[in-house]
Amino acid sequence: MIRFDNTEIDFGFELELESEPVGGLSPSASTRARLSLWAVEEATPHMSPGKQFELREGGRIVGRGVIVGSTT
């Protein structure tokens, strides 16, 4: 689940880390990644650089991010 602007969206997605450290990413660590949403374009929220989002599993936040660019 992804949360933008206090709105939870239950889209499937793929998160590809730019460079994944051996053993995975530690809590509070930062990295660049590509986020691909599996949804029709009309159903996705407006995404622009600077927009923040959360990746969630149920009520638990498992990641946070900021959009730095987009491709459509």
OpenMM code with the backbone's topology and positions (N, CA, C; nanometers):
from openmm import Vec3, app, unit

residues = "MET ILE ARG PHE ASP ASN THR GLU ILE ASP PHE GLY PHE GLU LEU GLU LEU GLU SER GLU PRO VAL GLY GLY LEU SER PRO SER ALA SER THR ARG ALA ARG LEU SER LEU TRP ALA VAL GLU GLU ALA THR PRO HIS MET SER PRO GLY LYS GLN PHE GLU LEU ARG GLU GLY GLY ARG ILE VAL GLY ARG GLY VAL ILE VAL GLY SER THR THR".split()
positions = [
    Vec3(0.0844, -0.1161, 0.0000),
    Vec3(0.0000, 0.0000, 0.0000),
    Vec3(0.0898, 0.1236, 0.0000),
    Vec3(0.0449, 0.2278, -0.0673),
    Vec3(0.1200, 0.3526, -0.0746),
    Vec3(0.0313, 0.4643, -0.0219),
    Vec3(0.0898, 0.5565, 0.0506),
    Vec3(0.0139, 0.6680, 0.1065),
    Vec3(0.0724, 0.7985, 0.0543),
    Vec3(-0.0113, 0.8767, -0.0167),
    Vec3(0.0233, 1.0104, -0.0652),
    Vec3(-0.0770, 1.1078, -0.0053),
    Vec3(-0.0319, 1.2190, 0.0469),
    Vec3(-0.1218, 1.3249, 0.0947),
    Vec3(-0.2364, 1.2728, 0.1807),
    Vec3(-0.2051, 1.1889, 0.2770),
    Vec3(-0.3067, 1.1336, 0.3683),
    Vec3(-0.4101, 1.0456, 0.2990),
    Vec3(-0.3795, 0.9961, 0.1802),
    Vec3(-0.4688, 0.9061, 0.1078),
    Vec3(-0.3954, 0.7759, 0.0820),
    Vec3(-0.4512, 0.6656, 0.1311),
    Vec3(-0.3898, 0.5353, 0.1071),
    Vec3(-0.4405, 0.4787, -0.0241),
    Vec3(-0.3488, 0.4278, -0.1035),
    Vec3(-0.3810, 0.3722, -0.2342),
    Vec3(-0.3324, 0.2290, -0.2359),
    Vec3(-0.4216, 0.1380, -0.2668),
    Vec3(-0.3864, -0.0039, -0.2644),
    Vec3(-0.3487, -0.0525, -0.4039),
    Vec3(-0.2419, 0.0056, -0.4601),
    Vec3(-0.1886, -0.0373, -0.5886),
    Vec3(-0.0760, -0.1353, -0.5637),
    Vec3(-0.0580, -0.2254, -0.6559),
    Vec3(0.0640, -0.3038, -0.6533),
    Vec3(0.1771, -0.2128, -0.7011),
    Vec3(0.2964, -0.2419, -0.6601),
    Vec3(0.4094, -0.1602, -0.7036),
    Vec3(0.5371, -0.2428, -0.7031),
    Vec3(0.6367, -0.1901, -0.7702),
    Vec3(0.7697, -0.2504, -0.7711),
    Vec3(0.8672, -0.1425, -0.7278),
    Vec3(0.9532, -0.1770, -0.6337),
    Vec3(1.0536, -0.0841, -0.5834),
    Vec3(1.1903, -0.1418, -0.6170),
    Vec3(1.2649, -0.0708, -0.7007),
    Vec3(1.3972, -0.1160, -0.7423),
    Vec3(1.5024, -0.0215, -0.6845),
    Vec3(1.5802, -0.0722, -0.5882),
    Vec3(1.6840, 0.0101, -0.5261),
    Vec3(1.7966, 0.0326, -0.6259),
    Vec3(1.8507, 0.1548, -0.6281),
    Vec3(1.9584, 0.1883, -0.7209),
    Vec3(2.0833, 0.1057, -0.6913),
    Vec3(2.1163, 0.0935, -0.5650),
    Vec3(2.2296, 0.0090, -0.5257),
    Vec3(2.1957, -0.0512, -0.3899),
    Vec3(2.1634, -0.1781, -0.3899),
    Vec3(2.1221, -0.2439, -0.2659),
    Vec3(2.2442, -0.2926, -0.1900),
    Vec3(2.2607, -0.2464, -0.0665),
    Vec3(2.3740, -0.2919, 0.0139),
    Vec3(2.3636, -0.4414, 0.0436),
    Vec3(2.4768, -0.5059, 0.0623),
    Vec3(2.4783, -0.6470, 0.1001),
    Vec3(2.4037, -0.6610, 0.2324),
    Vec3(2.3101, -0.7540, 0.2397),
    Vec3(2.2327, -0.7736, 0.3612),
    Vec3(2.1092, -0.6857, 0.3699),
    Vec3(2.0838, -0.6032, 0.2687),
    Vec3(1.9640, -0.5203, 0.2682),
    Vec3(1.9877, -0.3809, 0.3226),
    Vec3(1.8831, -0.3042, 0.3254),
    Vec3(1.8880, -0.1661, 0.3701),
    Vec3(1.8499, -0.1594, 0.5177),
    Vec3(1.9300, -0.0957, 0.5986),
    Vec3(1.9059, -0.0851, 0.7428),
    Vec3(1.7972, 0.0173, 0.7730),
    Vec3(1.7269, 0.0015, 0.8854),
    Vec3(1.6300, 0.1035, 0.9255),
    Vec3(1.6967, 0.2401, 0.9344),
    Vec3(1.6300, 0.3416, 0.8873),
    Vec3(1.6723, 0.4820, 0.8841),
    Vec3(1.7802, 0.5115, 0.7799),
    Vec3(1.8247, 0.4111, 0.7024),
    Vec3(1.9225, 0.4354, 0.5963),
    Vec3(1.8511, 0.4941, 0.4746),
    Vec3(1.9256, 0.5591, 0.3884),
    Vec3(1.8704, 0.6209, 0.2677),
    Vec3(1.9329, 0.5616, 0.1428),
    Vec3(1.8564, 0.5612, 0.0354),
    Vec3(1.9071, 0.5189, -0.0950),
    Vec3(1.8161, 0.5763, -0.2022),
    Vec3(1.8604, 0.5749, -0.3249),
    Vec3(1.7757, 0.6147, -0.4375),
    Vec3(1.7122, 0.4891, -0.4944),
    Vec3(1.5906, 0.5024, -0.5454),
    Vec3(1.5190, 0.3868, -0.5982),
    Vec3(1.4216, 0.4310, -0.7071),
    Vec3(1.3773, 0.3344, -0.7859),
    Vec3(1.2731, 0.3581, -0.8858),
    Vec3(1.1470, 0.2890, -0.8367),
    Vec3(1.0381, 0.3651, -0.8283),
    Vec3(0.9095, 0.3134, -0.7844),
    Vec3(0.8172, 0.3083, -0.9048),
    Vec3(0.7679, 0.1893, -0.9373),
    Vec3(0.6739, 0.1718, -1.0481),
    Vec3(0.5405, 0.1269, -0.9912),
    Vec3(0.4351, 0.2027, -1.0216),
    Vec3(0.3010, 0.1673, -0.9762),
    Vec3(0.2321, 0.0826, -1.0822),
    Vec3(0.1586, -0.0177, -1.0392),
    Vec3(0.0837, -0.1042, -1.1300),
    Vec3(-0.0603, -0.0564, -1.1317),
    Vec3(-0.0852, 0.0532, -1.1988),
    Vec3(-0.2196, 0.1110, -1.2036),
    Vec3(-0.2356, 0.1881, -1.3342),
    Vec3(-0.3595, 0.2100, -1.3727),
    Vec3(-0.3838, 0.2921, -1.4907),
    Vec3(-0.3522, 0.4366, -1.4558),
    Vec3(-0.3027, 0.5102, -1.5517),
    Vec3(-0.2561, 0.6467, -1.5264),
    Vec3(-0.3647, 0.7349, -1.4653),
    Vec3(-0.4905, 0.7189, -1.5072),
    Vec3(-0.5993, 0.8022, -1.4553),
    Vec3(-0.6242, 0.7787, -1.3063),
    Vec3(-0.5864, 0.6625, -1.2546),
    Vec3(-0.6128, 0.6295, -1.1146),
    Vec3(-0.4996, 0.6708, -1.0211),
    Vec3(-0.3862, 0.7109, -1.0754),
    Vec3(-0.2730, 0.7466, -0.9900),
    Vec3(-0.2830, 0.8922, -0.9463),
    Vec3(-0.2355, 0.9223, -0.8264),
    Vec3(-0.2379, 1.0616, -0.7811),
    Vec3(-0.1356, 1.1437, -0.8587),
    Vec3(-0.1520, 1.2748, -0.8560),
    Vec3(-0.0540, 1.3632, -0.9208),
    Vec3(0.0786, 1.3498, -0.8464),
    Vec3(0.1822, 1.3168, -0.9192),
    Vec3(0.3137, 1.3006, -0.8572),
    Vec3(0.4106, 1.3988, -0.9212),
    Vec3(0.4737, 1.4780, -0.8379),
    Vec3(0.5703, 1.5758, -0.8864),
    Vec3(0.6885, 1.5779, -0.7901),
    Vec3(0.8029, 1.6263, -0.8372),
    Vec3(0.9195, 1.6314, -0.7490),
    Vec3(0.8877, 1.7036, -0.6189),
    Vec3(0.9364, 1.6465, -0.5104),
    Vec3(0.9149, 1.7023, -0.3772),
    Vec3(0.8003, 1.6374, -0.3020),
    Vec3(0.7127, 1.5653, -0.3737),
    Vec3(0.5989, 1.5000, -0.3087),
    Vec3(0.6491, 1.3835, -0.2244),
    Vec3(0.6014, 1.3749, -0.1018),
    Vec3(0.6421, 1.2678, -0.0105),
    Vec3(0.5415, 1.1551, -0.0135),
    Vec3(0.5886, 1.0348, 0.0181),
    Vec3(0.4999, 0.9195, 0.0238),
    Vec3(0.5499, 0.8208, 0.1274),
    Vec3(0.4616, 0.7290, 0.1666),
    Vec3(0.4967, 0.6206, 0.2597),
    Vec3(0.4611, 0.4884, 0.1936),
    Vec3(0.5434, 0.3882, 0.2166),
    Vec3(0.5125, 0.2505, 0.1780),
    Vec3(0.4667, 0.1817, 0.3054),
    Vec3(0.3520, 0.1127, 0.2990),
    Vec3(0.2929, 0.0555, 0.4197),
    Vec3(0.2584, -0.0914, 0.3995),
    Vec3(0.2664, -0.1647, 0.5065),
    Vec3(0.2156, -0.3024, 0.5142),
    Vec3(0.1106, -0.2991, 0.6237),
    Vec3(-0.0162, -0.2959, 0.5844),
    Vec3(-0.1222, -0.2783, 0.6833),
    Vec3(-0.1065, -0.1421, 0.7471),
    Vec3(-0.1047, -0.1354, 0.8788),
    Vec3(-0.0879, -0.0088, 0.9484),
    Vec3(0.0562, 0.0274, 0.9760),
    Vec3(0.1494, -0.0542, 0.9304),
    Vec3(0.2921, -0.0356, 0.9616),
    Vec3(0.3651, 0.0330, 0.8462),
    Vec3(0.4368, 0.1398, 0.8740),
    Vec3(0.5173, 0.2083, 0.7729),
    Vec3(0.6471, 0.1293, 0.7547),
    Vec3(0.6755, 0.0879, 0.6311),
    Vec3(0.7981, 0.0119, 0.6034),
    Vec3(0.8975, 0.0932, 0.5207),
    Vec3(0.8570, 0.2096, 0.4759),
    Vec3(0.9475, 0.2968, 0.4015),
    Vec3(0.8852, 0.4320, 0.3772),
    Vec3(0.9701, 0.5314, 0.3596),
    Vec3(0.9261, 0.6673, 0.3264),
    Vec3(1.0123, 0.7159, 0.2107),
    Vec3(0.9550, 0.8020, 0.1303),
    Vec3(1.0315, 0.8543, 0.0185),
    Vec3(0.9857, 0.9909, -0.0262),
    Vec3(1.0649, 1.0496, -0.1127),
    Vec3(1.0351, 1.1785, -0.1749),
    Vec3(1.0596, 1.1616, -0.3236),
    Vec3(0.9646, 1.2043, -0.4045),
    Vec3(0.9805, 1.1944, -0.5494),
    Vec3(1.0797, 1.2999, -0.5955),
    Vec3(1.1798, 1.2568, -0.6727),
    Vec3(1.2799, 1.3498, -0.7247),
    Vec3(1.2670, 1.3688, -0.8751),
    Vec3(1.1910, 1.2852, -0.9407),
    Vec3(1.1683, 1.2958, -1.0834),
    Vec3(1.0638, 1.1937, -1.1238),
    Vec3(1.0157, 1.2029, -1.2458),
    Vec3(0.9175, 1.1036, -1.2894),
    Vec3(0.9308, 1.0794, -1.4388),
    Vec3(0.8861, 0.9633, -1.4775),
    Vec3(0.8752, 0.9277, -1.6186),
    Vec3(0.7370, 0.8709, -1.6389),
    Vec3(0.6755, 0.9035, -1.7482),
    Vec3(0.5413, 0.8507, -1.7736),
    Vec3(0.5381, 0.7713, -1.8991),
] * unit.nanometer
topology = app.Topology()
chain = topology.addChain("A")
for resn in residues:
    res = topology.addResidue(resn, chain)
    for name in ("N", "CA", "C"):
        topology.addAtom(name, app.Element.getBySymbol(name[0]), res)
